[in-house]
């Protein structure tokens, strides 16, 4: 049973079922010849949608500059305002966050880098985004519902 608050832990046991990445992660590299140049699928760590607004969260273990293709993806994907992206730097095993960066309306904040962060700050920003998204349905969603702004 999944609790009503959205709590959704990974239920994969690597000790009994093997490595999740080997057993369950799609091998996206097999699609490399489907796209031009060096373009290929990238994985999305997590995504949430509220009222037609989407938020991607990308977890990084080091505060390195994003790969060029990933940076371009986030700039373009967030340009319309329907999607934002948060990059969190930290240890996924312990959930200790040390830095963050956000892409919104095509712009990275802070520009081409990260700012110091911790898990409470990340959670506060996610909750603030959630409240904002709940009160600002996307124009596309309003149009499909026949609403006017």
Buried (B, 14 or more C-beta within 10 A) or exposed (E): EEEEEEEEEEEEEEEEEEEEEEEEEEEEEEEEEEEEEEEBEEEEEEEBEBBBBBBBBBBBEEBEEBEEEBBEBBBEBBBEEBBBBBBBBBEEEEEEBBBBBBBBEEEBEEEEEBEEBBBEBBEEBBEEBBEEBEEBBBBEBBEEEEEEE
